[in-house]
Amino acid sequence: MINVSRKSKSITIEAPASIANLGPGFDILAMAIDGFKDKVQITIKPGSNKISIKVENSDIPENENNVAYGVIKEAIRRYELHGLDFYVRIVKGVPVAYGLGSSGATAAATAYGVTLLTGLDLRPQDMVKLAGAGEAVVAGAPHYDNVSASLLGGVVLIDPTTLKVYKISPMIKFWIAIVLPNIPRKDRKTQLMRSILPREIELHTHIKQSANIAKIIYALQFGDLETLGEAISSDYIIEPHRARLIPGYWELKKIALENGALGFNIAGAGPATFSIYKDKHDAQRVGRKLLKYLSSIGISASLFITRVSSSGVRIVGENT
């Protein structure tokens, strides 16, 4: 059992959005991105393990149907955090159900905040496990890519066996154009997008996929932006299935790559897409072409230009 001070304490944590998979790296690669952030304020008081989750400026579920609830419930169970009540206020800044790690950002911020407030001395991989338990609330099962990127920032590689996280410091900088199509949320839930994936693949497909994951690591470490884009664009397992649920996906990819994008793929579970560029002007120019195409097929969308966020979770307010 953890010995926690019997007085009220509060902390506010900010966590960035993220893009998981990066093409071929399903569930093992992710990168934090600048711009979109969630803020999570956690207050603990002496009590009987009551958990109250409230959400501002979003219609996502509160209380037991929120990822923050899953994180705290797991922390109480795993670390015997008895005799405390938890009050959480979430201010959503990451777009919900677009594949930008919205639930992961909340889960990461909650795991980090609970760790600090209760004095838990957790390794990064233990915080990843805690945050992943929250992801199970919305995804149906724990997964750790988005939460790892939101916790640590930068580009991360996750060992799915040990949950050890390797942070990669890219030797190159690039711009990212994210297109968010306005389609019904019921058609873009993470659980749905995971349910359509194959359970088995051919050996030759595994070999090709592995080669592209290796190319991403190589390109980031050696500053080869062209190879990075080529590898990000090449996914033989996940993309063909999820693309069917994203209107106009293959035409979007064609337009992007023919007009200057170095790489293009689905952002996480989608339906947002992301593409990478050498400079900001190209990202904006091609992004506008993608919006124009979506408009031509009757779909409104928004464009967001960003870069990799080098930082992950951070404290933005504290009251002890």
C-alpha positions as a Markdown table, in Angstrom:
| # | Residue | x | y | z |
|---|---|---|---|---|
| 1 | Met | 0.0 | 0.0 | 0.0 |
| 2 | Ile | 1.3 | 3.5 | -0.9 |
| 3 | Asn | 1.4 | 6.0 | 2.0 |
| 4 | Val | -0.3 | 9.1 | 0.7 |
| 5 | Ser | -0.6 | 12.4 | 2.6 |
| 6 | Arg | -4.1 | 12.8 | 4.1 |
| 7 | Lys | -4.8 | 16.2 | 2.7 |
| 8 | Ser | -6.2 | 17.6 | -0.5 |
| 9 | Lys | -3.8 | 18.1 | -3.4 |
| 10 | Ser | -4.3 | 19.1 | -7.0 |
| 11 | Ile | -2.3 | 19.1 | -10.2 |
| 12 | Thr | -3.0 | 20.0 | -13.8 |
| 13 | Ile | -1.2 | 18.1 | -16.6 |
| 14 | Glu | -1.0 | 18.9 | -20.3 |
| 15 | Ala | -0.5 | 16.2 | -22.9 |
| 16 | Pro | 0.0 | 16.5 | -26.7 |
| 17 | Ala | -1.9 | 14.7 | -29.4 |
| 18 | Ser | -0.2 | 11.9 | -31.3 |
| 19 | Ile | -0.2 | 10.0 | -34.6 |
| 20 | Ala | 0.2 | 6.2 | -34.1 |
| 21 | Asn | 1.4 | 3.5 | -36.5 |
| 22 | Leu | 3.2 | 5.9 | -38.9 |
| 23 | Gly | 2.1 | 3.7 | -41.8 |
| 24 | Pro | 3.5 | 0.1 | -41.2 |
| 25 | Gly | 4.2 | 0.4 | -37.5 |
| 26 | Phe | 0.8 | -0.8 | -36.2 |
| 27 | Asp | 0.7 | -0.5 | -32.4 |
| 28 | Ile | 4.5 | -0.1 | -32.0 |
| 29 | Leu | 5.3 | 3.3 | -33.5 |
| 30 | Ala | 3.9 | 6.8 | -32.7 |
| 31 | Met | 4.9 | 10.4 | -32.7 |
| 32 | Ala | 3.7 | 13.3 | -30.6 |
| 33 | Ile | 2.6 | 16.4 | -32.5 |
| 34 | Asp | 2.4 | 20.1 | -31.7 |
| 35 | Gly | -0.8 | 22.1 | -31.5 |
| 36 | Phe | -3.5 | 19.9 | -30.0 |
| 37 | Lys | -3.3 | 19.3 | -26.3 |
| 38 | Asp | -5.6 | 18.0 | -23.5 |
| 39 | Lys | -5.5 | 19.5 | -20.0 |
| 40 | Val | -6.4 | 17.2 | -17.1 |
| 41 | Gln | -6.8 | 18.6 | -13.6 |
| 42 | Ile | -6.7 | 15.9 | -10.8 |
| 43 | Thr | -7.6 | 16.6 | -7.2 |
| 44 | Ile | -7.2 | 14.0 | -4.5 |
| 45 | Lys | -8.9 | 14.1 | -1.0 |
| 46 | Pro | -9.2 | 11.7 | 1.9 |
| 47 | Gly | -12.2 | 9.5 | 1.1 |
| 48 | Ser | -13.4 | 6.0 | 0.0 |
| 49 | Asn | -12.1 | 5.7 | -3.5 |
| 50 | Lys | -14.8 | 7.8 | -5.2 |
| 51 | Ile | -13.8 | 8.7 | -8.8 |
| 52 | Ser | -15.5 | 11.7 | -10.4 |
| 53 | Ile | -14.7 | 12.6 | -14.0 |
| 54 | Lys | -16.0 | 15.7 | -15.6 |
| 55 | Val | -15.4 | 16.9 | -19.2 |
| 56 | Glu | -15.4 | 20.5 | -20.5 |
| 57 | Asn | -16.0 | 21.6 | -24.1 |
| 58 | Ser | -16.7 | 18.0 | -25.4 |
| 59 | Asp | -19.6 | 15.5 | -25.4 |
| 60 | Ile | -17.4 | 12.5 | -24.7 |
| 61 | Pro | -18.5 | 10.2 | -21.8 |
| 62 | Glu | -17.8 | 11.1 | -18.2 |
| 63 | Asn | -17.2 | 9.0 | -15.1 |
| 64 | Glu | -16.8 | 5.2 | -15.7 |
| 65 | Asn | -17.0 | 5.5 | -19.5 |
| 66 | Asn | -14.0 | 7.9 | -19.6 |
| 67 | Val | -10.4 | 6.7 | -20.1 |
| 68 | Ala | -9.3 | 8.7 | -17.0 |
| 69 | Tyr | -11.6 | 6.5 | -14.9 |
| 70 | Gly | -10.0 | 3.4 | -16.2 |
| 71 | Val | -6.5 | 4.8 | -15.4 |
| 72 | Ile | -7.4 | 5.7 | -11.9 |
| 73 | Lys | -9.3 | 2.4 | -11.2 |
| 74 | Glu | -6.2 | 0.5 | -12.4 |
| 75 | Ala | -3.9 | 2.6 | -10.2 |
| 76 | Ile | -6.1 | 2.0 | -7.1 |
| 77 | Arg | -6.1 | -1.7 | -7.8 |
| 78 | Arg | -2.4 | -2.1 | -8.7 |
| 79 | Tyr | -0.9 | 0.2 | -6.1 |
| 80 | Glu | -3.5 | -0.1 | -3.3 |
| 81 | Leu | -4.3 | 3.6 | -3.3 |
| 82 | His | -7.0 | 3.2 | -0.7 |
| 83 | Gly | -8.6 | 6.0 | 1.4 |
| 84 | Leu | -8.6 | 8.6 | -1.4 |
| 85 | Asp | -11.2 | 10.2 | -3.6 |
| 86 | Phe | -10.2 | 11.4 | -7.1 |
| 87 | Tyr | -11.8 | 14.4 | -8.8 |
| 88 | Val | -10.8 | 14.9 | -12.5 |
| 89 | Arg | -11.7 | 17.8 | -14.8 |
| 90 | Ile | -10.7 | 17.3 | -18.4 |
| 91 | Val | -10.4 | 20.2 | -20.9 |
| 92 | Lys | -10.3 | 18.6 | -24.4 |
| 93 | Gly | -8.0 | 20.2 | -26.9 |
| 94 | Val | -7.3 | 17.1 | -29.0 |
| 95 | Pro | -10.1 | 16.4 | -31.6 |
| 96 | Val | -12.1 | 13.3 | -30.6 |
| 97 | Ala | -12.3 | 10.2 | -32.7 |
| 98 | Tyr | -10.0 | 11.3 | -35.6 |
| 99 | Gly | -7.0 | 9.1 | -35.0 |
| 100 | Leu | -4.9 | 11.8 | -33.2 |
| 101 | Gly | -4.7 | 10.1 | -29.9 |
| 102 | Ser | -7.5 | 12.0 | -28.1 |
| 103 | Ser | -8.1 | 9.3 | -25.5 |
| 104 | Gly | -4.3 | 8.6 | -25.3 |
| 105 | Ala | -3.6 | 12.2 | -24.4 |
| 106 | Thr | -6.2 | 12.1 | -21.6 |
| 107 | Ala | -4.9 | 8.7 | -20.4 |
| 108 | Ala | -1.3 | 9.8 | -20.4 |
| 109 | Ala | -2.0 | 13.1 | -18.5 |
| 110 | Thr | -4.1 | 11.2 | -16.0 |
| 111 | Ala | -1.4 | 8.5 | -15.4 |
| 112 | Tyr | 1.3 | 11.1 | -15.0 |
| 113 | Gly | -0.8 | 13.3 | -12.7 |
| 114 | Val | -1.9 | 10.3 | -10.4 |
| 115 | Thr | 1.8 | 9.2 | -10.3 |
| 116 | Leu | 2.9 | 12.6 | -9.0 |
| 117 | Leu | 0.0 | 13.2 | -6.6 |
| 118 | Thr | 0.3 | 9.9 | -4.9 |
| 119 | Gly | 4.1 | 9.7 | -4.8 |
| 120 | Leu | 4.4 | 6.6 | -6.9 |
| 121 | Asp | 7.9 | 6.1 | -8.2 |
| 122 | Leu | 7.0 | 4.6 | -11.6 |
| 123 | Arg | 9.3 | 3.8 | -14.5 |
| 124 | Pro | 8.1 | 5.1 | -17.9 |
| 125 | Gln | 6.9 | 1.6 | -18.9 |
| 126 | Asp | 4.8 | 1.4 | -15.7 |
| 127 | Met | 3.1 | 4.7 | -16.6 |
| 128 | Val | 2.6 | 3.4 | -20.1 |
| 129 | Lys | 0.8 | 0.3 | -18.6 |
| 130 | Leu | -1.3 | 2.5 | -16.4 |
| 131 | Ala | -2.3 | 4.8 | -19.3 |
| 132 | Gly | -2.9 | 1.8 | -21.6 |
| 133 | Ala | -5.5 | 0.4 | -19.1 |
| 134 | Gly | -7.4 | 3.6 | -19.6 |
| 135 | Glu | -7.4 | 3.1 | -23.4 |
| 136 | Ala | -9.2 | -0.2 | -23.0 |
| 137 | Val | -12.3 | 1.8 | -21.9 |
| 138 | Val | -12.8 | 3.1 | -25.5 |
| 139 | Ala | -10.8 | 0.7 | -27.6 |
| 140 | Gly | -12.0 | -2.6 | -26.0 |
| 141 | Ala | -8.4 | -3.6 | -25.2 |
| 142 | Pro | -5.3 | -1.9 | -23.9 |
| 143 | His | -2.9 | -0.4 | -26.5 |
| 144 | Tyr | 0.1 | 1.7 | -25.8 |
| 145 | Asp | 1.4 | 3.6 | -28.8 |
| 146 | Asn | -0.5 | 6.9 | -28.5 |
| 147 | Val | -0.1 | 7.0 | -24.7 |
| 148 | Ser | 3.7 | 6.4 | -25.1 |
| 149 | Ala | 4.1 | 9.3 | -27.5 |
| 150 | Ser | 1.9 | 11.6 | -25.3 |
| 151 | Leu | 3.9 | 10.7 | -22.2 |
| 152 | Leu | 7.4 | 11.0 | -23.7 |
| 153 | Gly | 7.1 | 13.3 | -26.7 |
| 154 | Gly | 9.0 | 12.8 | -30.0 |
| 155 | Val | 8.8 | 9.6 | -31.9 |
| 156 | Val | 8.6 | 6.4 | -29.9 |
| 157 | Leu | 9.0 | 2.7 | -30.5 |
| 158 | Ile | 7.1 | 0.3 | -28.1 |
| 159 | Asp | 8.2 | -3.3 | -27.3 |
| 160 | Pro | 4.7 | -5.0 | -27.1 |
| 161 | Thr | 6.2 | -7.8 | -24.9 |
| 162 | Thr | 7.9 | -5.7 | -22.2 |
| 163 | Leu | 6.1 | -2.4 | -22.9 |
| 164 | Lys | 9.5 | -0.8 | -22.8 |
| 165 | Val | 9.5 | 2.5 | -24.7 |
| 166 | Tyr | 12.4 | 3.7 | -26.9 |
| 167 | Lys | 12.3 | 7.4 | -27.7 |
| 168 | Ile | 13.9 | 8.2 | -31.0 |
| 169 | Ser | 15.4 | 11.6 | -31.6 |
| 170 | Pro | 14.9 | 12.3 | -35.3 |
| 171 | Met | 17.9 | 13.7 | -37.1 |
| 172 | Ile | 15.6 | 15.5 | -39.5 |
| 173 | Lys | 12.7 | 18.0 | -39.2 |
| 174 | Phe | 9.7 | 17.9 | -41.4 |
| 175 | Trp | 6.2 | 19.4 | -41.7 |
| 176 | Ile | 3.0 | 17.5 | -41.3 |
| 177 | Ala | -0.3 | 18.2 | -43.0 |
| 178 | Ile | -3.3 | 16.7 | -41.2 |
| 179 | Val | -6.7 | 16.5 | -42.9 |
| 180 | Leu | -9.7 | 15.9 | -40.7 |
| 181 | Pro | -12.8 | 14.9 | -42.7 |
| 182 | Asn | -16.2 | 15.7 | -41.3 |
| 183 | Ile | -17.8 | 12.3 | -41.1 |
| 184 | Pro | -20.2 | 10.8 | -38.5 |
| 185 | Arg | -18.4 | 9.8 | -35.3 |
| 186 | Lys | -20.1 | 6.4 | -35.3 |
| 187 | Asp | -18.0 | 5.6 | -38.4 |
| 188 | Arg | -14.7 | 6.6 | -36.8 |
| 189 | Lys | -14.6 | 4.9 | -33.5 |
| 190 | Thr | -11.3 | 3.2 | -32.5 |
| 191 | Gln | -13.0 | 0.0 | -31.6 |
| 192 | Leu | -14.7 | -0.2 | -35.0 |
| 193 | Met | -11.5 | 0.5 | -36.8 |
| 194 | Arg | -9.7 | -2.2 | -34.9 |
| 195 | Ser | -12.4 | -4.8 | -35.4 |
| 196 | Ile | -12.0 | -4.8 | -39.2 |
| 197 | Leu | -8.3 | -5.8 | -39.2 |
| 198 | Pro | -7.0 | -9.2 | -40.2 |
| 199 | Arg | -6.0 | -11.7 | -37.5 |
| 200 | Glu | -3.5 | -13.5 | -39.7 |
| 201 | Ile | -1.1 | -12.4 | -42.5 |
| 202 | Glu | 1.1 | -14.2 | -45.0 |
| 203 | Leu | 4.8 | -14.6 | -44.3 |
| 204 | His | 5.9 | -12.5 | -47.4 |
| 205 | Thr | 3.6 | -9.7 | -46.2 |
| 206 | His | 5.2 | -9.8 | -42.8 |
| 207 | Ile | 8.6 | -9.5 | -44.4 |
| 208 | Lys | 7.7 | -6.5 | -46.5 |
| 209 | Gln | 6.0 | -4.8 | -43.5 |
| 210 | Ser | 9.0 | -5.4 | -41.3 |
| 211 | Ala | 11.3 | -3.9 | -43.9 |
| 212 | Asn | 9.3 | -0.7 | -43.9 |
| 213 | Ile | 9.3 | -0.4 | -40.2 |
| 214 | Ala | 13.1 | -0.8 | -40.2 |
| 215 | Lys | 13.4 | 1.9 | -42.9 |
| 216 | Ile | 11.4 | 4.4 | -40.7 |
| 217 | Ile | 13.9 | 3.8 | -37.9 |
| 218 | Tyr | 16.9 | 4.1 | -40.3 |
| 219 | Ala | 15.5 | 7.3 | -41.9 |
| 220 | Leu | 14.9 | 9.0 | -38.6 |
| 221 | Gln | 18.3 | 8.2 | -37.3 |
| 222 | Phe | 20.2 | 9.1 | -40.4 |
| 223 | Gly | 18.2 | 12.1 | -41.6 |
| 224 | Asp | 16.8 | 10.5 | -44.8 |
| 225 | Leu | 13.5 | 12.3 | -45.4 |
| 226 | Glu | 12.8 | 10.7 | -48.8 |
| 227 | Thr | 13.2 | 7.2 | -47.3 |
| 228 | Leu | 11.0 | 8.1 | -44.3 |
| 229 | Gly | 8.2 | 9.3 | -46.6 |
| 230 | Glu | 8.5 | 6.1 | -48.8 |
| 231 | Ala | 8.3 | 3.9 | -45.7 |
| 232 | Ile | 5.4 | 5.8 | -44.1 |
| 233 | Ser | 3.4 | 5.4 | -47.4 |
| 234 | Ser | 3.9 | 1.6 | -47.5 |
| 235 | Asp | 1.6 | -0.4 | -45.3 |
| 236 | Tyr | 0.5 | -3.8 | -46.5 |
| 237 | Ile | -1.6 | -4.9 | -43.6 |
| 238 | Ile | -3.7 | -2.1 | -41.9 |
| 239 | Glu | -4.1 | 0.6 | -44.6 |
| 240 | Pro | -6.0 | -1.6 | -47.1 |
| 241 | His | -8.7 | -2.4 | -44.6 |
| 242 | Arg | -9.1 | 1.0 | -42.9 |
| 243 | Ala | -9.0 | 2.9 | -46.2 |
| 244 | Arg | -12.4 | 1.4 | -47.1 |
| 245 | Leu | -14.0 | 3.5 | -44.3 |
| 246 | Ile | -12.4 | 6.8 | -45.3 |
| 247 | Pro | -14.2 | 8.4 | -48.2 |
| 248 | Gly | -11.9 | 9.2 | -51.2 |
| 249 | Tyr | -8.8 | 7.8 | -49.4 |
| 250 | Trp | -6.9 | 6.4 | -52.3 |
| 251 | Glu | -7.5 | 9.5 | -54.4 |
| 252 | Leu | -6.3 | 11.7 | -51.5 |
| 253 | Lys | -3.1 | 9.7 | -51.4 |
| 254 | Lys | -2.6 | 10.0 | -55.1 |
| 255 | Ile | -3.1 | 13.7 | -55.1 |
| 256 | Ala | -0.7 | 14.2 | -52.2 |
| 257 | Leu | 2.1 | 12.1 | -53.5 |
| 258 | Glu | 1.8 | 13.5 | -57.0 |
| 259 | Asn | 2.0 | 17.1 | -55.8 |
| 260 | Gly | 4.9 | 17.1 | -53.4 |
| 261 | Ala | 4.1 | 15.0 | -50.3 |
| 262 | Leu | 7.0 | 12.7 | -49.4 |
| 263 | Gly | 4.8 | 10.3 | -47.5 |
| 264 | Phe | 1.0 | 9.8 | -46.9 |
| 265 | Asn | -1.0 | 7.5 | -44.7 |
| 266 | Ile | -3.9 | 7.2 | -42.2 |
| 267 | Ala | -3.4 | 8.9 | -38.8 |
| 268 | Gly | -3.8 | 6.2 | -36.3 |
| 269 | Ala | -7.2 | 4.6 | -36.7 |
| 270 | Gly | -8.3 | 7.5 | -38.9 |
| 271 | Pro | -10.3 | 9.0 | -40.5 |
| 272 | Ala | -7.7 | 11.8 | -40.4 |
| 273 | Thr | -4.9 | 11.4 | -42.8 |
| 274 | Phe | -1.4 | 12.8 | -42.5 |
| 275 | Ser | 1.3 | 13.6 | -45.0 |
| 276 | Ile | 4.9 | 14.9 | -44.6 |
| 277 | Tyr | 6.9 | 17.6 | -46.4 |
| 278 | Lys | 10.3 | 19.3 | -46.5 |
| 279 | Asp | 8.8 | 22.7 | -45.9 |
| 280 | Lys | 5.7 | 24.4 | -44.6 |
| 281 | His | 4.7 | 26.0 | -47.9 |
| 282 | Asp | 4.4 | 22.6 | -49.6 |
| 283 | Ala | 2.4 | 21.2 | -46.6 |
| 284 | Gln | -0.1 | 24.1 | -46.9 |
| 285 | Arg | -0.3 | 24.0 | -50.7 |
| 286 | Val | -0.9 | 20.2 | -51.0 |
| 287 | Gly | -3.2 | 20.3 | -47.9 |
| 288 | Arg | -5.5 | 22.8 | -49.7 |
| 289 | Lys | -5.6 | 20.5 | -52.7 |
| 290 | Leu | -6.8 | 17.7 | -50.5 |
| 291 | Leu | -9.5 | 19.8 | -49.0 |
| 292 | Lys | -10.6 | 20.9 | -52.5 |
| 293 | Tyr | -10.9 | 17.2 | -53.5 |
| 294 | Leu | -12.9 | 16.3 | -50.4 |
| 295 | Ser | -15.3 | 19.2 | -51.1 |
| 296 | Ser | -15.8 | 18.0 | -54.6 |
| 297 | Ile | -17.2 | 14.7 | -53.3 |
| 298 | Gly | -19.4 | 16.4 | -50.7 |
| 299 | Ile | -17.2 | 16.2 | -47.6 |
| 300 | Ser | -16.2 | 19.1 | -45.6 |
| 301 | Ala | -12.8 | 18.9 | -43.8 |
| 302 | Ser | -10.2 | 21.0 | -42.0 |
| 303 | Leu | -6.5 | 21.3 | -42.4 |
| 304 | Phe | -3.9 | 21.5 | -39.7 |
| 305 | Ile | -0.2 | 22.0 | -40.3 |
| 306 | Thr | 2.2 | 21.0 | -37.5 |
| 307 | Arg | 5.5 | 19.4 | -36.5 |
| 308 | Val | 6.7 | 16.6 | -34.2 |
| 309 | Ser | 6.4 | 17.7 | -30.5 |
| 310 | Ser | 9.7 | 17.0 | -28.7 |
| 311 | Ser | 8.0 | 17.2 | -25.3 |
| 312 | Gly | 5.4 | 15.0 | -23.8 |
| 313 | Val | 3.3 | 15.5 | -20.6 |
| 314 | Arg | 4.1 | 18.5 | -18.4 |
| 315 | Ile | 2.8 | 20.2 | -15.3 |
| 316 | Val | 0.9 | 23.4 | -16.0 |
| 317 | Gly | -0.6 | 23.9 | -12.6 |
| 318 | Glu | -0.1 | 22.7 | -9.0 |
| 319 | Asn | -1.8 | 23.3 | -5.7 |
| 320 | Thr | -0.6 | 21.3 | -2.7 |
